[in-house]
Amino acid sequence: MTEAKKTWKSTQALHVKVLLGILIGLWLIALLDFVIPNVEFDDYGIRPRKASGLWGILTAPFLHAGWAHLGANPLPLLVLGWPAMLRGIRVFLVVCVISAIVCGLGVCTLSDWGQEVRSHVGASGVIFGLFGYLLLRAYFERSLGSLLIACAVGFFYGGLFWGLVVPEQQAQDVSWLGHVFGFAGGALAAWALAPASQKAESEKETPHERANDAPEADDE
């Protein structure tokens, strides 16, 4: 086995350990929420337009409203998190943080108008952020690798688009705005993380620039 292949395998093993560590952490938090009496962890989620709920932007992705809610997130987090980590753990974390912040700000500002303010929790905003990042990265980078990943993600997880439909088609306990703003955060991360050289290639050159780039003829 070549040294490069060994390095690649060890890197992927590290990525899997990081993802599994995150999932174990989510389950441990849910277990603590279950066993600690007189404490509702859900109260520490995002509470729209309330100063006390702003901290929920940071904590909400780690909290879930019951075991069924938590059980719906591990598989998509693994499947979408691993290809995002192919560019490195730092890229994965940046995408998650941007998605969580954009999702949290959107929910905190626009959710629950005209109805009782509730606590919004769950990692679905980050999951939709990873989904948006992997799809939109192909557009901003224009590379074959990102395009193939986007096609695979769209094929296997295209059903997530149902989470972006109009709120009337959503269940009452589903944060539609959390999905929408999470996806928007992933799209923002895809734009922010795309190499500047690849962004420039997607722009059309002006005739003046093409003329300046053309090689000069040799004098005979």
N, C-alpha and C positions, 0 to 999 in steps of 0.2 A: 504494500500500500504506500503510495507516494505521500510526501510530507503535506502537500496541499490538500489531499483528500482527508488526511487525518485531521488537519486544521478545520476543514469544512464540517466534518462529522462532530468534532468537539464543540464547534460553534452552534450547530443545530441542537446538540444535546443541551447546551446552556440555555438556548431559547426555550426549549420545551420545559426545562426546570423553572425558568422565570414565569412562564404561563401557568404551570401547575401550582407554583407558589402563590400566584395571585388568586387562583381559584380556591386553594386551600384557605387563604386568608379570608375570602368572602364567606366560605362555609363556617369558619371559626367565629366570625362576627355574627353571623346568623345564629349560631349556637349560643353565644353569649347573650344575644337578645332574647333567646328562649329561656335560658336558665336563670338570668338575673331578675329577681322580682321587682315589681313597681318601677321598672324603667322601660320605656318604649323608645327603642333606637330610632324608629320611624319619625319621631318628633324632631330629629336632627336633620331631616331632609330639607329640600328647598320649599320655603313658604313664600309664595309670590307677594311682592310689595310689602314685605315686613322686614324690618332691619334685622330682627333675630333670625330670619330665615336665610340671610346672605351666606352664613357659614355653610349652609347646605349645599352650596355650589361645589364645595370641596369634599363634603362628606357623603352626599347623596349617591354617587356611583358605588359606594361600598355597602350601602344599606338596601334591604329588600323587604317587601311587605309579605313575608311568609315564605315557606319552603317551596311552594309551587312557583312563585315569582322568581326565586333564586334559581330553581331547577331549569328554567327556560333559557338561562344565559350562558352556562359553561360551554356548551358545544359551539355556538357561534363565536364566542370569545376566543376559543382555541383555534377554530378554523380560519377566522379572519385575522386573528392576532399573529399567527405564524407567518403568513406571507408578508405582513407589514414589518415583521422583524428581520426579513431577509436583507433589509438595508441597515440593520443594526438595532440594538436595544434602545439606543438614544432616539432613533426615529420613531419607534413604536411608542415610547413614552411621550414624545412631543405630540404625536397625533392624539394620544389619549388625553393629554392635558388640554390641548386646544379644543378638542371635541367636548370635554366636560365643561370647560369655561363658557364656550359659546352656547352650549345646551343650557347650562345653568342660568346664564344671563337672559336668554330668550324666555325660559320658563318663568323666571322671577319677574320679568317685566310684563309679559303678555298673558300668562295663564290665569284661569279661574275668574275672569271678569264676569260679573253678574251672577256669581254663585259662591257658595261657601269655599273659603280658602282652605286647601288641603295640603298635606305634606307630600312632596314628590320625591320618590326614591327609586333607585335601580340603576344598573349598569347599561341599560338599553341605549341611552344617549351615546355612550362611548362605543357600543357595538355598531350603532348606525354611523358613528364617526369613522370607524375603521372601514365600514362598507363604502361610505362616500369617498374616503381617501384612496382605497384600492381602485375604485372605478375612475375617479377624476384624475388620478396620477397618470393614467395612460394618455389623457388629453393634454396635460401640461408637459409631459416628458417626451411624448411621441417616440417611445422606444418599443422594440419588439417584446422585450421581457415584461414590461408593465402592461402592454396590450394583451398578452397571453394570460397574465394573472387577472386582468379586468374581465376578460371573456369567461374564465373559469369561475370567478366570483359571481358574475352575472348569471351564469348557467345554474350554479348550485344554490345560490342565495338570492336569486332575483325576486323570490317571494317577499323579501324584506320591503320591497317597494309598496306592498300593501300597508305597511306601517307608516307610509307617508301620505296616504289618501286623506280625504276630507274628514274632519272630526266626527261627523254624523255617522260614519261607517265604523267608528272605533268603539270598543267597549268602554264603559263609563270609567273604569279604573286604569285605562291606558293613557299615558301622557303623550298625546299626539304631537304637541309642540316640542316635547323632549326628543322625539324621533326626528322631526324636521330640523331643529336647530343642531342636533347631534350630527346629522348628515351634512348640514352646512358647515359645521366645524371641521369635519373631515375633508370637505372640499377646500376649505381655507388652508388646512394643513398641507394638502397636495400641492397647492399653488406655492405656499411658503417654502416647502422643502424641495421643490423642483430645482435642479441646478440651473444657474443663470445662463449657462451656455445653451442648454436645451430649450429654455424659454425663448432665447433670442432666435434660435433656429425656426421656431414656430411663427415668427413674424416675417412678413414679406419685405424683401429689400427694395429700396427705391431704385429707379433707373440710375440716379446719380451715384448711389453706393455701388451698383454693379459696374458702372463705368470706372470708378476708382479702383475696384478690385481686379479689373481686367489686366492681364499682363501687357507690358509695353513692348512694342515691336522693336527688334534690333535694327540699328542703322547698318546699312551695307556700304 
